[in-house]
Amino acid sequence: MMDILRNKYKISFIRTTDDFYDRPNDGGIWLSENGDTMPDGRPIFNYYSENYKLYDIGVHVKFQKMLEDNGWWAEWYDAGTIMLYQD
């Protein structure tokens, strides 16, 4: 998943949740809402968006679908921090 995030979506901040929580084997991915965009130019993450057709709980619906198709889901830690976990 980290390769997809880096190579396809060009996400600039990718770490493991192990680094965030300082505990081994958490198994998640830590991302930051820092302006990374989808191919349509819209932000991948928009915590404050009220556009419910384009964002599912602040995550671009196409990105959310890609996560789900690959067995992952997104969870906000705070308004600028997103964690991804496998189902």
C-alpha positions in Angstrom: 0.0 0.0 0.0 2.8 2.4 0.8 4.2 2.0 -2.8 0.7 2.8 -4.2 0.5 5.9 -2.0 4.0 7.1 -3.0 3.9 6.2 -6.7 0.3 6.6 -7.8 -0.9 9.3 -5.5 2.4 11.1 -4.9 1.6 11.4 -1.2 4.5 13.4 0.3 4.3 12.3 4.0 4.1 8.6 4.6 5.2 6.9 7.8 4.1 3.9 9.8 1.7 4.1 12.8 4.5 2.4 14.7 6.5 5.6 14.3 3.5 7.8 15.4 2.5 5.8 18.4 6.1 4.6 19.2 4.9 1.0 19.5 5.9 -2.0 17.3 3.7 -3.9 15.0 0.7 -1.6 14.9 0.5 -2.3 11.2 -1.0 0.9 10.0 0.1 3.8 7.8 0.4 7.4 9.1 -0.4 10.2 6.6 -0.7 13.9 6.9 -3.2 16.3 5.3 -0.7 18.5 3.6 -2.1 19.4 0.2 -1.6 16.2 -1.7 -4.2 16.1 -4.5 -6.1 13.6 -6.6 -5.6 13.6 -10.4 -8.6 16.0 -10.6 -6.6 18.5 -8.6 -8.8 18.3 -5.5 -7.3 17.4 -2.1 -7.2 13.8 -1.2 -8.1 14.7 2.4 -10.3 17.6 3.5 -11.3 17.2 7.1 -13.6 20.2 7.0 -15.3 19.5 3.7 -19.1 19.6 3.6 -19.2 18.3 0.1 -20.6 14.9 0.9 -20.7 13.8 -2.7 -17.0 14.3 -3.1 -15.7 13.4 0.4 -16.6 10.5 2.6 -15.8 11.7 6.1 -13.1 14.0 4.7 -11.6 11.5 2.4 -12.0 11.9 -1.4 -14.5 9.2 -2.5 -12.2 7.8 -5.3 -9.3 7.5 -2.8 -11.7 5.9 -0.3 -12.8 3.4 -2.9 -9.2 2.5 -3.8 -8.5 1.9 -0.1 -11.6 -0.3 0.3 -10.8 -2.2 -2.9 -7.3 -3.0 -1.5 -8.6 -4.0 2.0 -7.8 -0.8 3.8 -9.7 2.0 5.6 -8.9 5.5 6.8 -9.3 7.0 10.2 -8.7 10.6 11.3 -6.5 11.0 14.4 -7.0 14.8 14.3 -7.7 17.4 11.6 -4.3 17.0 10.0 -3.4 13.3 10.7 -4.9 10.3 8.9 -4.2 6.7 9.8 -4.8 3.8 7.4 -5.4 0.3 8.6 -6.0 -3.1 6.9 -9.4 -4.8 7.4 
